[in-house]
Amino acid sequence: MLLSAFPNGEYDFLTFEYRNHGNSEKEYHSTILPDKSYSTYGSLECADLLGAIDFVKSQYQDIGLYGLSKGGAAIQTSYLKSNPSDNIGAMFLDSPAIFLYLFKILRDAVLWLLQI
């Protein structure tokens, strides 16, 4: 959808799927969630984004990030963990997931209760 807004090739884009999303390999191993349909709303997905940033910055000097919903949450978390050398010059957060830490606290509480 976003790529079609730039049909003349003014910009280069890298798109990818976060872990446990789409056709990516399901890497989360859990006895609590055996179907592996696990999302951390950006907490772990930020590692995927930081890896993508490392790849892109080897070829480009300036980097802009776009994230929708959970992707926006991953961008926020990644930005806090990034280095100035990552050259993140712009971030566009489209309806980013909010209350990330509240969600994490609630999720951890539910997972703890399931283990009792």
N, C-alpha and C positions, 0 to 999 in steps of 0.2 A: 504494500500500500504506500509506504513512504517513498520507496524507490521510484514509483510511477510519477511522483511529483517533480522528479529531476530527470526528464527523458533525454536531455541533451548531453548528459555525461559531465556536467559541471563539477561534480564531486565524485570521489570514489567511496564506496561503502563496503564494509565487512559486516555480514550478518552471520549469526550462529545461534545454535540452540543451547540453552543452559542445561546443566546436568539434570537428568530425570524429566526433561521436557521434550515433547515432540518425538523425533526419531533417535534422539541421543541415547547412548547406553545408560541403562539404569544402574547407577553405582552405589546407591544407598542400601546397605545391608541391615535389615532390621527384622527381629522376630515379632515386634509389635505391629509393624506395617509390612506384612509379607508381600503385598502387591507392588511395593517399591514406588508407589505414587507419592513421593515425599517431596515437598517443597519447603524451603526455609525462608521464603519471602525475602530473599536477598542476602541472608546471613552467610550462607555457603556459596551461593551463586556468584557472589562478588569475586571469589577466587577464579571462576571461569572468565569473568570480565577482565580482571587484572591480567590474566594470561593472554587474552585477546589484545589488550592494550600493549603488552610487551611485544607481541607479534607485529602490530601495526606501527609502533614507534620505530621499529627497525627499518621501515620503509618510508615513513612520513614524519614530518616535523611537527605539525599541528594536528590535534585530535579533537573531534567533537563527538559527543555521546547522545544517543536518543534512546529513551526507555519508556515503555508503556506499562502501567500498573506494576506488577512485580519486577519488571525490568527497570522501572524507575527506582524502585527500592534498592535493587542491586547496584544501580549507578550511584545512589546516595552513599551506600555503604562502601563501595569501591573508592569513591572520591575521598572519603575520610581515611582510607587505608593507602591511598596512592602517594607517590613521591612527586615533588615539583618537576623532576626530570620526565615525568610521564606526559607533560605538555598538554594537559586537558584544558583546551581553550574555551570550550562551550559544552553546556549540558542542557538538553531539552527533556524535561520530565513530563510526560503526558499522563495525567491522572495517576500519579505514583501511589503505591500502597502506603498507607500511613499507619501510625501507631505500631511500628515495627517491633519495638521493644516490648510493648504491652502484649502483642501477639505472641512473642517468644516466651514471655513469662507464663501466659495462659497455656500455651502448647506444652511447655515443660511441666506445668502442674498436672495437666491431663495425662501426659505420658508417665509421670511419676505415680499417679493414682492407678493407672492400668497395670502397673507392676506389683501393686499391693496384693 
